[in-house]
């Protein structure tokens, strides 16, 4: 939001200077004009202009333009803030498809919770993997590939496409909302289903200090992302230590347990079925 405010401050300054530029350009042209004519209450004679619009003075006109400019900027700011709020709600909707169009290598380095990966070069040939009846938020590393993906999808009659720009933008909106929901860190794990389809199952889990996710196995390889705190994974007679933003791939059918080491520990498990 700080970044948005900075942008709109620049927009307001730009619009004010642009308005003043055209305002003084208008007066400059007419001051140099040698045309003599009269239209209603506007009288122009030789190189001099006198404005009579219900006793509107030059300063009144200046401040009127300034107020209108500020009002217009306020309306634009409010509209974009509303759109940003709607995007955040959409990103956290279970039915929304979060589409990461980066490479598999980039995707494996970290992506927002619940995202699926279809690289931009493969997208035209994998459209059948996406539903036209759902909202789709596209994003990448810097926003360029996401913009290209948005165009491809819209050209193929996907009606509900939303530009999420970068994976960091989408990730920040997703994590903030999850933190509010997963606010219990006790002795027993708190589990929340994030997404479950015929292709992927994702859950968020919170643990208190020394709380455990007991010994268990997973039928398919599972990826664990640490969102907050520190975890110890006991597996194959080893202890894997993970901190915030770390990732670990849990092999299938291997007994393991997860222990929270901080007061607050939050992580997600992603199973591709």
C-alpha positions in Angstrom: 0.0 0.0 0.0 3.0 2.3 0.7 4.1 1.7 -2.9 0.6 2.5 -4.2 0.4 5.7 -2.2 3.8 6.7 -3.6 2.6 6.1 -7.2 -0.6 8.1 -6.7 1.3 10.9 -5.1 3.4 11.0 -8.3 0.2 10.8 -10.4 -1.4 13.7 -8.5 1.7 15.9 -9.0 1.9 15.0 -12.7 -1.7 15.8 -13.3 -1.5 19.1 -11.6 1.6 20.2 -13.6 0.0 18.8 -16.8 -3.2 20.8 -16.1 -1.2 24.0 -15.3 0.9 23.5 -18.5 -2.2 23.4 -20.7 -3.8 26.2 -18.8 -0.9 28.6 -19.3 -0.4 27.4 -22.9 -4.0 28.4 -23.6 -3.4 31.9 -22.2 -0.1 32.2 -24.0 -1.7 31.5 -27.4 -4.5 33.9 -26.9 -2.3 36.7 -25.5 -0.3 36.5 -28.7 -3.4 36.5 -30.9 -4.3 39.5 -32.9 -7.9 38.4 -33.5 -10.7 40.6 -32.2 -14.0 38.8 -31.5 -16.7 38.5 -28.9 -18.6 35.4 -27.8 -21.2 35.8 -25.0 -19.4 37.0 -21.9 -15.9 36.1 -23.3 -14.4 39.2 -24.8 -11.1 39.1 -26.7 -9.6 42.3 -28.2 -6.2 42.6 -29.8 -3.6 40.8 -27.5 -5.6 41.1 -24.2 -8.1 38.6 -22.6 -10.8 39.5 -20.1 -12.8 36.7 -18.6 -16.3 37.3 -17.3 -17.9 34.1 -16.2 -20.3 35.0 -13.4 -17.5 37.1 -11.9 -15.1 34.2 -12.0 -11.6 35.5 -11.3 -8.3 34.0 -12.4 -7.5 32.7 -8.9 -11.0 31.2 -8.6 -10.5 29.4 -11.9 -7.1 28.2 -10.8 -8.3 26.7 -7.6 -11.4 25.2 -9.3 -9.1 23.3 -11.7 -6.9 22.2 -8.8 -9.9 20.9 -6.8 -11.3 19.0 -9.9 -7.8 17.5 -10.5 -7.5 16.3 -6.8 -11.1 15.0 -6.9 -10.3 13.0 -10.1 -7.2 11.5 -8.5 -9.1 10.6 -5.4 -11.7 8.7 -7.5 -9.0 6.9 -9.4 -7.2 5.9 -6.2 -10.4 4.7 -4.6 -11.3 2.6 -7.7 -7.9 0.9 -7.8 -7.8 0.3 -4.1 -11.2 -1.4 -4.4 -9.8 -3.5 -7.3 -6.8 -4.4 -5.2 -9.1 -5.5 -2.3 -11.1 -7.7 -4.7 -7.9 -9.3 -6.1 -6.9 -10.2 -2.5 -10.3 -11.8 -1.8 -10.1 -13.7 -5.1 -6.6 -15.0 -4.4 -7.8 -16.5 -1.2 -10.9 -18.0 -2.7 -10.6 -21.8 -2.8 -12.2 -22.0 -6.2 -9.7 -19.6 -7.8 -6.9 -21.0 -9.9 -3.5 -19.5 -9.1 -1.4 -19.9 -12.3 2.4 -19.6 -12.0 3.7 -19.3 -15.6 7.4 -19.4 -14.6 9.7 -22.3 -15.4 9.5 -25.5 -13.2 12.9 -24.6 -11.7 11.6 -21.2 -10.6 8.4 -22.7 -9.4 10.3 -25.2 -7.2 12.2 -22.4 -5.6 9.0 -21.1 -4.0 5.5 -20.1 -5.1 2.3 -18.9 -3.4 0.2 -21.5 -1.6 -2.2 -23.4 -3.9 -0.5 -22.4 -7.1 -0.2 -24.6 -10.1 2.6 -24.4 -12.7 2.2 -24.2 -16.4 5.3 -22.5 -18.0 4.4 -19.8 -20.5 5.9 -21.7 -23.4 3.7 -24.7 -22.7 0.5 -22.7 -21.9 -1.0 -22.7 -25.5 -0.8 -26.5 -25.5 -2.1 -27.1 -22.0 -5.2 -25.0 -22.0 -7.3 -28.1 -21.4 -5.9 -28.3 -17.9 -7.7 -25.1 -16.9 -11.4 -24.4 -16.3 -13.1 -21.6 -18.1 -15.7 -21.5 -15.4 -13.3 -20.4 -12.7 -11.3 -17.2 -11.9 -7.7 -17.5 -12.9 -4.9 -15.3 -11.4 -1.8 -15.3 -13.5 1.6 -14.3 -12.3 5.4 -14.8 -12.8 8.6 -13.3 -11.6 8.4 -9.7 -12.9 5.0 -9.6 -14.6 6.0 -9.8 -18.2 5.2 -13.4 -18.7 2.0 -13.0 -16.7 0.8 -10.3 -19.1 1.5 -12.6 -22.0 -0.3 -15.4 -20.3 -3.3 -13.1 -19.7 -3.5 -12.3 -23.4 -3.2 -16.0 -24.5 -6.0 -17.0 -22.1 -8.3 -14.1 -23.1 -7.7 -14.9 -26.8 -8.8 -18.4 -26.1 -12.1 -17.3 -24.6 -11.2 -17.7 -20.9 -13.5 -15.0 -19.5 -12.3 -14.6 -15.9 -8.5 -13.8 -16.1 -6.9 -11.6 -13.5 -3.3 -10.1 -13.7 -1.6 -10.9 -10.4 1.8 -9.6 -11.7 4.5 -11.2 -9.6 4.6 -14.3 -7.4 5.7 -12.1 -4.5 2.6 -10.0 -4.8 0.3 -13.0 -4.8 2.3 -14.7 -2.1 2.0 -11.7 0.2 -1.7 -11.5 -0.2 -2.1 -15.2 0.4 0.0 -15.5 3.5 -1.4 -12.5 5.3 -4.9 -13.9 5.0 -3.8 -17.4 6.2 -2.0 -15.9 9.2 -5.3 -14.4 10.4 -7.1 -17.8 10.0 -4.4 -20.0 11.5 -3.9 -18.0 14.7 -3.9 -21.0 17.1 -0.6 -22.5 18.0 -1.2 -25.2 20.7 -0.1 -28.7 21.7 -2.2 -30.3 18.9 -1.8 -29.4 15.3 -4.5 -27.2 13.7 -5.2 -28.3 10.1 -6.9 -26.2 7.4 -7.7 -27.5 3.9 -6.6 -24.9 1.3 -7.3 -26.7 -1.9 -8.4 -30.2 -2.9 -8.9 -31.3 -6.5 -8.4 -34.5 -8.5 -4.8 -33.3 -9.2 -3.7 -31.5 -6.0 -4.3 -31.5 -2.3 -2.9 -28.6 -0.1 -3.3 -28.1 3.6 -2.0 -25.5 6.1 -0.9 -26.7 9.6 0.0 -24.7 12.7 2.0 -26.1 15.6 2.9 -24.7 19.0 6.3 -25.1 20.7 7.3 -28.8 20.8 3.9 -29.8 19.4 4.0 -32.7 16.9 2.5 -33.9 13.7 2.8 -37.6 14.7 4.5 -40.4 12.8 2.7 -41.0 9.5 3.4 -41.6 5.8 2.2 -40.0 2.6 1.0 -42.0 -0.4 2.6 -39.6 -2.9 5.7 -37.3 -2.7 4.7 -34.2 -0.7 6.3 -30.8 -0.6 6.5 -28.9 2.7 6.9 -25.1 2.8 7.6 -23.3 6.1 5.7 -20.0 6.4 6.6 -19.1 10.0 8.7 -20.5 12.8 11.1 -23.5 12.8 10.5 -27.2 12.2 12.3 -30.4 12.9 11.4 -33.3 10.6 12.4 -36.7 12.0 12.8 -39.1 9.0 15.1 -42.0 8.2 16.8 -41.7 11.5 17.7 -38.1 10.7 16.5 -34.7 11.9 16.0 -32.2 9.1 16.0 -28.6 10.5 13.9 -26.1 8.5 13.4 -22.3 9.1 11.1 -19.7 7.6 10.8 -19.9 3.8 12.6 -23.3 3.7 11.2 -26.1 1.6 11.5 -29.9 2.0 10.3 -32.7 -0.3 9.0 -35.6 1.7 9.3 -39.0 -0.1 6.3 -41.2 -0.4 5.7 -44.1 2.0 8.4 -43.0 4.5 7.5 -42.7 8.2 8.2 -39.2 9.5 7.0 -36.7 12.1 7.1 -32.9 12.3 7.9 -31.0 15.5 7.4 -27.3 16.0 10.4 -25.6 17.7 9.2 -22.0 18.0 6.1 -20.6 19.8 4.4 -20.2 16.5 5.0 -22.6 13.6 3.0 -22.5 10.3 3.6 -24.6 7.2 1.8 -26.0 4.2 1.9 -29.5 2.7 1.3 -29.9 -1.1 0.5 -33.3 -2.5 0.2 -33.7 -6.3 -2.1 -36.6 -6.8 
